[in-house]
Amino acid sequence: MKGMTTMKSRITALLTALVLMGSAAIAAPAAPRDQALDQVRLTERIRKELVTLPWYGVFDNLAFRLDGDTVTLYGQVVRPSTRADAERRVDRLPGVEKVINRIEVLPLSPFDDELRMRTLRAVFNTGGLYRYGMGANPSIHIIVNRGNITLEGVVASRMDAQLAWMAASGVPGAFSVTNNLRIEQAS
């Protein structure tokens, strides 16, 4: 009987030690490597949520910055609902505690709407640039604000960025054209 009591004591002590070690591991802060991995995963989730917004299109531009558990949204959109949907989607993600929404809603303007369509035709009908306008989320975004055109997004080469800028610059009625296209990094 005494051997049985000793065995029960040892098992109890072992289980207590395991429980204490487990709770200490849970309470301990994540290792820096784990935190970095979590930040990468969260960044990918935020990006996915933004590019899959139902009304996000070629005339919108969205960007964000992640600082710990705070996300700051940037960009320009044509519809106020896109701005609100972006904030709502990002805010509901696990790991996001605060969202600062700095997305600008572009002013309603028939002139800008017409300029958007002319720029879209000019850019995507130039050379091989049509491929950047294909799919649900085009890689070239055309932002028109009060007659000023800004090209945003990613292209494969410096030549494609130059072609897009030249096409947009030739659109009648544009006051200015800013080329913010980035060159895709070879992997």
C-alpha positions as CSV (number, residue, x, y, z in Angstrom):
1,M,0.0,0.0,0.0
2,K,2.9,2.3,0.8
3,G,4.4,1.7,-2.6
4,M,1.1,2.7,-4.2
5,T,0.9,5.9,-2.2
6,T,4.5,6.8,-3.2
7,M,3.7,6.1,-6.8
8,K,0.5,8.3,-6.6
9,S,2.6,11.1,-5.0
10,R,5.2,10.9,-7.8
11,I,2.5,11.0,-10.5
12,T,0.8,13.9,-8.8
13,A,4.1,15.8,-8.5
14,L,4.9,15.1,-12.1
15,L,1.4,16.2,-13.3
16,T,1.7,19.4,-11.2
17,A,5.1,20.2,-12.7
18,L,3.8,19.6,-16.2
19,V,0.8,21.9,-15.6
20,L,3.0,24.6,-14.1
21,M,5.4,24.4,-17.0
22,G,2.5,24.5,-19.5
23,S,1.0,27.5,-17.9
24,A,4.4,29.3,-17.8
25,A,4.8,28.6,-21.5
26,I,1.4,30.0,-22.2
27,A,2.0,33.1,-20.1
28,A,5.5,33.7,-21.5
29,P,5.7,36.2,-24.4
30,A,6.2,34.8,-27.8
31,A,9.7,34.5,-29.1
32,P,10.8,37.3,-31.5
33,R,10.8,34.8,-34.3
34,D,7.2,33.8,-33.6
35,Q,6.2,37.4,-33.4
36,A,7.8,38.1,-36.8
37,L,6.0,35.1,-38.3
38,D,2.7,36.3,-36.8
39,Q,3.3,39.8,-38.3
40,V,4.0,38.3,-41.7
41,R,0.9,36.2,-41.6
42,L,-1.2,39.2,-40.4
43,T,0.3,41.3,-43.2
44,E,-0.8,38.7,-45.8
45,R,-4.3,38.4,-44.3
46,I,-4.7,42.2,-44.4
47,R,-3.5,42.4,-48.0
48,K,-5.9,39.6,-49.0
49,E,-8.8,41.3,-47.3
50,L,-8.1,44.5,-49.1
51,V,-7.6,43.1,-52.6
52,T,-10.8,41.0,-52.3
53,L,-13.1,43.8,-51.4
54,P,-16.2,43.6,-53.7
55,W,-15.9,47.1,-55.2
56,Y,-12.1,47.4,-55.2
57,G,-11.0,48.0,-58.8
58,V,-8.7,49.6,-61.3
59,F,-9.7,53.2,-60.2
60,D,-8.9,52.5,-56.5
61,N,-5.6,52.3,-54.7
62,L,-5.3,50.8,-51.2
63,A,-2.2,50.4,-49.0
64,F,-1.6,49.8,-45.3
65,R,1.1,49.9,-42.6
66,L,1.1,47.5,-39.7
67,D,2.6,48.6,-36.4
68,G,2.2,45.9,-33.8
69,D,-1.5,45.5,-33.5
70,T,-2.4,48.8,-35.2
71,V,-3.2,49.0,-38.9
72,T,-3.2,52.3,-40.8
73,L,-5.0,52.3,-44.1
74,Y,-4.0,54.6,-46.9
75,G,-5.1,55.2,-50.5
76,Q,-7.8,56.6,-52.6
77,V,-11.2,55.1,-53.6
78,V,-14.0,56.1,-55.8
79,R,-16.8,54.8,-53.5
80,P,-17.3,55.7,-49.8
81,S,-18.5,52.1,-49.3
82,T,-15.1,50.7,-50.3
83,R,-13.5,52.9,-47.6
84,A,-15.9,51.6,-44.9
85,D,-15.6,48.0,-46.1
86,A,-11.8,48.1,-46.0
87,E,-11.9,49.3,-42.4
88,R,-14.5,46.8,-41.3
89,R,-12.7,43.9,-42.9
90,V,-9.3,44.7,-41.4
91,D,-10.8,45.5,-38.0
92,R,-12.3,42.0,-37.6
93,L,-9.0,40.2,-38.2
94,P,-7.5,38.4,-35.1
95,G,-4.4,40.3,-34.0
96,V,-5.7,43.7,-35.0
97,E,-6.6,45.9,-32.1
98,K,-6.9,49.3,-33.8
99,V,-7.5,50.6,-37.3
100,I,-6.7,54.1,-38.4
101,N,-8.5,54.8,-41.7
102,R,-6.7,57.5,-43.8
103,I,-8.3,56.3,-47.1
104,E,-9.4,59.3,-49.2
105,V,-12.7,59.2,-51.0
106,L,-12.2,60.8,-54.4
107,P,-14.7,63.6,-55.2
108,L,-17.7,62.9,-57.5
109,S,-16.9,64.4,-60.9
110,P,-18.2,63.5,-64.4
111,F,-15.0,65.1,-65.8
112,D,-12.8,62.7,-63.6
113,D,-15.0,59.7,-64.6
114,E,-14.5,60.4,-68.3
115,L,-10.8,61.0,-67.8
116,R,-10.6,57.6,-65.9
117,M,-12.1,55.8,-68.9
118,R,-10.0,57.5,-71.5
119,T,-6.8,56.8,-69.4
120,L,-7.9,53.1,-68.9
121,R,-8.3,52.7,-72.7
122,A,-5.0,54.5,-73.5
123,V,-2.9,52.6,-71.0
124,F,-4.3,49.0,-71.5
125,N,-4.4,49.4,-75.3
126,T,-0.7,50.3,-75.4
127,G,1.9,47.7,-76.4
128,G,1.6,44.6,-74.2
129,L,0.1,46.5,-71.2
130,Y,-3.3,44.9,-71.6
131,R,-2.0,42.0,-69.4
132,Y,-1.8,44.4,-66.4
133,G,-5.5,45.1,-66.6
134,M,-6.6,41.5,-66.7
135,G,-8.2,39.6,-63.8
136,A,-10.2,40.7,-60.8
137,N,-7.4,42.8,-59.3
138,P,-5.4,44.6,-62.0
139,S,-1.8,45.4,-61.2
140,I,-2.0,48.9,-62.6
141,H,-4.4,51.2,-60.8
142,I,-5.4,54.6,-62.3
143,I,-6.2,57.3,-59.8
144,V,-7.8,60.5,-61.1
145,N,-8.3,63.3,-58.7
146,R,-9.5,66.7,-60.1
147,G,-8.0,66.1,-63.5
148,N,-4.7,64.8,-62.1
149,I,-3.7,61.2,-63.0
150,T,-1.6,59.0,-60.8
151,L,-0.5,55.5,-61.9
152,E,-0.1,53.0,-58.9
153,G,0.8,49.4,-58.8
154,V,3.5,47.0,-60.0
155,V,4.8,46.2,-63.5
156,A,7.4,43.7,-64.7
157,S,9.9,46.2,-66.2
158,R,11.0,49.8,-66.3
159,M,9.9,49.9,-70.0
160,D,6.3,48.9,-69.1
161,A,6.3,51.7,-66.4
162,Q,7.5,54.1,-69.0
163,L,5.0,53.0,-71.6
164,A,2.1,53.3,-69.1
165,W,3.2,56.8,-68.2
166,M,3.5,57.9,-71.8
167,A,0.1,56.5,-72.6
168,A,-1.5,58.3,-69.7
169,S,0.4,61.5,-70.5
170,G,-1.2,61.5,-74.0
171,V,-4.8,61.5,-72.7
172,P,-6.5,64.8,-73.5
173,G,-7.8,66.7,-70.5
174,A,-5.2,65.5,-68.0
175,F,-3.6,68.3,-66.0
176,S,-0.7,66.1,-64.8
177,V,0.4,62.5,-64.7
178,T,2.4,61.0,-61.8
179,N,4.0,57.6,-62.3
180,N,4.2,55.7,-59.0
181,L,4.5,52.3,-60.7
182,R,7.0,50.0,-59.0
183,I,9.1,47.4,-60.8
184,E,8.4,43.8,-59.8
185,Q,11.3,42.2,-58.0
186,A,12.7,39.0,-59.6
187,S,12.4,36.1,-57.2
